[in-house]
């Protein structure tokens, strides 16, 4: 599931992300510069080695280094969504990253959308669980959608407005254009990918119109996220029988120019804020983390603590329990200990 959008004007650059899944635990991780990393890879796969250039803060559910979204100290911001039309490239000679570590790599290495796109073909994406597509944005106001369709990368940079759910952007926009003359209050509130896209796109269009006298703000972005959220009353399962219903568990607004992340979650609707400018991203600083599903409110920078392997084990065991038949305990432990190899 998931829905992402971008809203901007000359003063403001916001990226909003609803994380829709069937559980809501998670870990917020503060990563530092100058770490030597090697990718977590399947046997026989050519991996990637890199040295981190930029500190970043990420939100993860499947383990440190496998984020759903995040922002780095230069303002590069990335969020992922499941892509029902997606197909990654076939195996070739390029080194490979899985669909979530790809996000971490971009945040570690690049400062802008332009850089990400320039290097896009250097590394092959390899599926572990799901095909994803991505929205990326930066502090200059640039935004792009990156999708992989029939094994080829598709980049969209020239859209009038940016919204994305689980269907390819071009197909989604064609669907939404059928309802251009219908007022927003009369648009469908169904949680299908195309209906969520249509509502999200029109809301962003309305907020960003030149004749809209209301200033763009973090509060406005949260209003959009609330309008397109998957509510408990929907009782909708997108994965299959035996799996809990999908809900919007996290709502996150990245205030990119100010380098501040704001979020709330299903269990705590108080908005919490994380200012990247308050963190030491030097190599000498410790990796820090905070349980995402907490009872805090307001500015929470002072609540982060030094990261331990046990923090990683906690979320990994919770996340992989429903699929332990395909990702057994020994592999979960290896994944939990994997970041300990970084120097």
N, C-alpha and C positions, 0 to 999 in steps of 0.2 A: 504494500500500500504506500502511503506517504504522499504529501503534497508540498511543493516548494514554489515560492514566487519571489520576485525582486521588485522593489519600488525605489525610485530615485528621482531627485531633482538636483539643482546645482549645489545644494547644501547637504543633502542627505542621501545615503546609500544603504538600503536595508535589504536583507535577505531573510525571508520567513520560512520556517520548515516545521511541518507537522509530521511527527514520527508515529505511524500507525502500525501496531503489531498486537500480538496476543499476550504480551507481558511488558512491564514497564520499568524493571530494575535497570541500573546502568552505572557507569563509572565515568567521571570527568577527569581527564588526564592532562597534566601540564608537562610538555616535553621540551627539552633544551636543545641548544645548538651543539654542533661539533661531536655528535655521537656517531660512531661507526656502526652501521646496521647491515644486516644481510636478510633478505626476504624469507618469510616462512613459506616453504614451497613443498610441492608434492614430489615424491621420488621420481627421478628422471627428468625433472623440469630444470631448465637453466634459470637460476635465480638472479637477483639484482643486489648489488652492493652499493652503498652510498654513505656519504657523510652529511649529516643534517646541517643545513645553512640557516634555517629559521626556527625559532621557538614557536610553539603552537599549543592551542588548547582544543581537545577533541572530546566528543561524546561517544562512548562505546558501550556495546552490550555483549559482544561476542569475544571480547578480549582486548587488552592494550595492543595498539598497532593495527587494530581492525575497526576503525571508527565509522559511524554513520554520517558524521558531519564534523566540521571544525573550522577554526580560523587561525591564521598564523600572525606573527607580530607585524607583518607588512600589510595585513588586511586581506590577503587572499582567503576566500571562504568557499567551502564546498559542501554540498549536501547531496545525498543519494536517494533514489526511489527505485522500487522494483519496476522492471521494464518488461511488460508482457509481449512486446514485439522484438525484444532484444536477442541478438545472437553474436557472441564474441568471435574474433578471428580464429581460424584453425591453427594448430600448432605449426610454428615455423622456427627460423633460426634465432629470433629475437628472445632476449630474456623476458620472463613473465612475472607478473604480480597478480594476486587474486583481487577480486572485485572490491574488497574493503581496504586492503593494504594499499591499493592504488591511491586512495584518498590520502592516506598518511604520507605516502611518497611525495605527492604534489605539494602538500603543506610543508613538508620538510625542505623541499628543493626550490620552490619558485615563489616569486613575489607578485605575479600578475597573471591575469587571464591570457595575455599574449604569450607569455613564456610557456604556460601549460600547453597551449595549442601548438606552439612551435615544436615542442618535444613529444607531441602526442603519439607519433608513429614509432618512437624509439623503443617502446616497451609494449609487449603484448598483454592484453587482459585475459585472465584465465578464470573460468567459473569454478567456484567451490560449492556454493549453494544456489545462488540466484543470479540471473542477468540483471544488471542495474543500469540506469542512466543517471546523469549528474547535471546539476546546475552549479556553475561557478561564477564568482563575482570578485571584484577587487576594489581598492580604495580610489582608483581613478574613475569609477563608475562603469567600467566595462563588465558585461555579463555575457555568458555563453551557456548553451545547452550542449552536452556531449553525449551522443548515443552511438550504440553499435548495432547496426541493422544488417542482416545477411553477411555478417563477418567484416563489415567495413565501418569505419568511423564516420559519423555525421556530426558536423558542428553547426549550430545555429547561433549567429551573433546579431542578425539584423531584424529581429522580431520587434514589432511596435511595443509589445509588453511581454514580460516573461512570467509564465506559469507552467507548471509541469506536474503531472500525476503519474500514471502507470502505463499510459499509451504514448506512442511516439508523438513528438510535438507537432509535426506537420499534419498527421491524421487528427490529432486533438483539435487543432485550430480550425480545420475544415468542418469538424462537427460543431464547434462553438459558433462559427459564423452563421449557421442556420438559425440561430436564436438571437441574432444581433438586434432585432427590433423588439424583442420581448423585454420589458422592464425587469431589473434585477430582482425585485421582490417576488416576481412570478416565475423565476427560473426554478428548475427542478432541484430539490434538496436530496435526491438519491445519492448514495455513496459510491456509485459506479465511477470508474476512472474518468470517463468522458464527461459525466455530469459534474464531478468535482472540479475538473479542469475548466469547464465552461463557467461555473460560478466563480472560481478563483480568478480566472482571466478577466471577467467582467468587473469584479470588485477592484482588481489592480488598475484596470483601465479607468474606472471611475475615480479612484484615489489620485491618479497621476494626471488627470485632465488639466490642461492649462487654465480652464475656467473654474476649477475647483479651488475655492478660497481657503479650505482647511489645510493647514500645514501638514506635510508628511511627518509622522512621528512613530516612535516605537509603539505607543498605545494604539494607533491606527492599524499597525501591522498585526498586533495581537487580536484586534477586532476581526480582521480578515481570517486569521487562523481559527478563531472561534467559529466563524460562520461556515468554514469548510471542514470542520473537525468531524470525525466519526464518533457519534455519541453512543453511550451504553444502550439506549433504547432501540438502536438499530438492530442489535443482536445479529451481527453479520460475521460469518467465518469465511475468509477467502482462501484458506489453505486446505481445509478438508474436515471431515468428520473426526471427532475425538480431540480436536484442538479448540481451546477457548476462543470466544468471539474476539474479533479485532476491534480495538479502540484507538483513539488518538491518545497516546500515553505521554508524549513530550510535545510541547510547543515552544519553539526557539526563535528569537529574533536576533540576528546578527547586525549590530550597528557598526558598519564596516569602517566608515571614516573616523569614528571615535574609538574603534577597537574595543567595543564593549559587547558582551554576549548577555542577553536577557532570556530567561526561560521560566516556564512552570511545568508541572507534570500532573498527571491524573490524580495522584494522591495528595498533592499540595498545590493549590491554585495561586498561592502567593508567588509573585514574580521575584526571582532572584537574579542578581546582576554580577557579572565577572568582568572586571576591567583588566585587559591584557597589559596595560601600562603599569600595573602594580606588581608584575611578576619579574623575577630575575630569570632570564632565559640563558644565562651563560653556562658553559660546560661544567663549571664548578658547582653550580646550583643543583640541588637534588630534584629528581623527578617527583612531582607532587600529584595528589589525587584527592577526590572527594566523591562519596556516594551520591549519585544523581538524585535518587529518591530519598530526600531528607526532609526535615521539618523546618528548614531555615526560611528567611525572607530577607529582602533587601540585598545590600552588598555582602558577598560571601567570600571574598578573597582570603580573609584571615582564617577560614575554616579548613583550607587545604592542608593536608599532612603529607609527610614523606611516603612515597609509594612503596609497597611491599608486594612480594609474590602472592601473599594471601589475599590481597585486594583483587588481584587478577583471578585467582582461583574461585573466589566467591561468585563473581558474575559469570565466569565460564561454566561452573557447575550448574548454575541456575538456567543459563541459556541453552546448554547442550543436553540437558536432561531429557527433553522430549525427543531428541534425535540420537540418543546414546547408542542405538543399534547401528548407526552409520558412522558415528564419531565416538568411539569407546573411551572409557575412563583414561586409559594410558595415553591416548592422543590428546585428551583434554589437559592432562597434567603437563605434557610436552608443550602445549600451547601456552599454558600459564607460566611456565618457566622460560619460554623463548626470549622475552625481552631482557632477561638477566644476562644474556650473552653480549649485549651492546657495551661498547667501551667508550 
